[in-house]
Every structure is written in structure tokens, then in C-alpha cells.
Amino acid sequence: MNLQHLEAADLRDPHGYSVKWHYFPADVLPMWVADMDYPICPAIPKAITERLTSRVGYPKANGDDQLLQAIIADQARHGLTGLEPSNLLLTTSVVPGIYASVLALSGLGDEVITQVPVYHPFLYALNDYGRVTRQNPMLQQGGRWEIDFDHLETLVSPASRMLMLCNPQNPTGRVFTRAELEKLAEFALRHRLWIMSDELWANLVLDGTHVPIASLSPEVAQRTVTLTGPCKTFNTAGLGGGVAISHNKKLLEGVAKGLKGIGGHPNVLGMTAWLAGLQHGQEWLGEVKAQLRANRNLISTFVRERMPQVGYVAPEATYLAWFDFTKLPFAAEVNKTMLEQAKIGFNDGAIFGPQYQGWLRMNFATGQNLMQEALERMERVVKSSLD
């Protein structure tokens, strides 16, 4: 599987199936929405074809039994144990799980705490459902992003009900350590906060070890809903699929209530793809992670040597780079400038928190040749702005 060199013409398919490659004009390199440009694990289309020749009728309400057991085994590898199928609620994807968790774990007008910058559906869900967002901006210290625990304590009030955590963190790529998570869990327990933990990127850790916050203690587990799914790990975003996990079945009942009538049933082909990835995709995943590390290291070297004016901390997980252009003259319109002058499509930083205007998120799950081309285009715009 050659992941180093990919042709843009091949990725921009003639049918227009990919929103990533057809959202922008043809001369724009799309480095935005989080799906990979790599071919999917060969076991997945094989398993889907076999399922199509078997049954694609309505699935069991709880989902396919084999998949539930495979998810339980995958969680156990990360240290989250003691799960049974009844501790899992399959969803159509992670985002509906985020919205339903907000409904289940907080009420109208309640305050919800989250670190920022953060995956934008966190902020959208809180705004859409009338919750009060209490933002805990992360700090850059010692060459990494860290939680500001002193500031965190100032956010708590009698109206505080919930903590929303993204780990591994999108868009910064932090993988929080056990010690950090223990401190965060102690904070949540002390203030009797419910926890929603989005752990969608857990299998794309490049450095360090993913620790599910619910694995820290039975007390934490009883106050936590963990969300995950296959789409980032196995590059199957269009097939959907997600799961809400909790040792507290009443919390899962609340999430299910939030999805009732609108959540839909699990997609049978999505479940098949997820199972095939978990059972047969580890070698493929190892190759993908090796290429992601190489691309991340390329970015780190390039920025350090050729664009030192751009702020950047190498991610420990995900395939997302988080760039700070706030010291450059075009920071106020950085996304527009990069689109028009560099011909690169990014995610605008402001969607991850309004104070991150001047930042951009880049998807680096592509060929190293395309990554190099994007970086050189960025460099030309940065240098011309400083002339």
C-alpha cells in the first residue's frame, strides 16, 4: 500500500462522491474535513460485499452481536473493562451521541464546561440546546497543550452540571496523561458533574497511550458516557456508525431517549465495516499510523525551519495539525487568504472557539507529496506577507 505518493486527479473522482475533494474549486488542495485520502483496509469492502449477498434487512435493535463483542474487546485493550453488550448503545455516528448526551446529562440553562479549542459540534450542541457554555482555554506549556486547572476551578457555579471532554483532543491532538485525567476526574467528582468523553480518535494515537477517563475508577465510570466510532480509525466516514458506552445504564437510557424517533437504527453495512476493521485491520492501521507520523514530522520540520512565524505544536494523536497565524498580517482573514492565495482549503479556527480566529486546522492524512506541496504553498503566502 503506497501512502507516500497520491495523485490529486485520482482523489478527485469523476463522480463527485467526495465532499472533501469537490467542495472547493479544482485548483484547491483540500486539507479540511477529517477523512483520509488513503485506500481503506481491503478486508472492509470484502466484508461489505459478503454482507450484501446475505442480509441487509433491519438489524437487531442492539446491533450485531459480533460487533458489540469486538467493541468491548477494543475498549478493554485501552483499559475500559467490565462492559457487557447492555452497556453499549449503537448510534448512527458520534455527533448524534454528542447532542443526545447534552440532552441526557444537562438541562435547559445549565452550565457545561469544556476545554477549548474543541471539536465544533460540542459548541453547536450546547448552543442549539440552550445550555450555557463555560470555556476552559487550554494553555501551551512546555511544547504541548495542557489543561488550565486553575482557570477550570473558576468556572464552577451552582448551575454547573456537565463536563465535555475530547480525548484524544481535536483539534490540538493532545493525548491526556493518566495524571491529567485523574485530576480532571477528581474535579468532576468533587463538583458532581456528569462527564461526556468523546474518544473517537483513541486508535490513532501516534505518541503516548490513550486512557479512557471512565477507566479510572468505578465512581468516575458511573458518571461518564464515552463516545466513539470507526470512521476516523478505518476511514469509513460515509458509512457512519458510533457507540455510546457507560457502566451506568440509566445514563444510556437518557441518551437513548434523546435519540428516540430521530436517531435511526445502526447501518448494517456500517456495522459490517466496523467489525471487519476491528478483526482484520490492524496491519493496515499500523501502515497508516506510520505514514501519519512521517507526515506530522514533515510538518514539524518544515514549520520550524521555513515558517517559524507560524505557531504549531506537533499532535500526539489524530491526523490534524493546528496552526497559529495570529502574528501574521493576514490573521483576521487567514482562511480566506490561504484559500485565495495558497489555494488550500482548511477548517477555519473560529469554529473551534470564537477566540481562535487566526488559527487553521489542517488534515494531513494524505500523500507526502501533497503534504509537501501544501506546505510550500503556505510558505509562499507567509513570506510574501512579510516582504
Secondary structure, 3 states (H helix, E strand, C coil): CCCCCCCHHHHCCCCCCCHHHHCCCCCCEECCCCCCCCCCCCHHHHHHHHHHCCCCCCCCCCCCHHHHHHHHHHHHHHCCCCCCHHHEEEECCHHHHHHHHHHHHCCCCCEEEEEECCCHHHHHHHHHCCCEEEEEECEEECCEEECCHHHHHHCCCCCEEEEEEECCCCCCCCCCCHHHHHHHHHHHHHCCCEEEEECCCHHHECCCCCCCHHHCCHHHHCCEEEEECCHHHHCCHHHCCEEEECCCHHHHHHHHHHHCCCCCCCCHHHHHHHHHHHHHCHHHHHHHHHHHHHHHHHHHHHHHHHCCCCEECCCCECCEEEEECCCCCCHHHHHHHHHHHHCEECEEHHHHCHHHCCEEEEECCCCHHHHHHHHHHHHHHHHHHHC
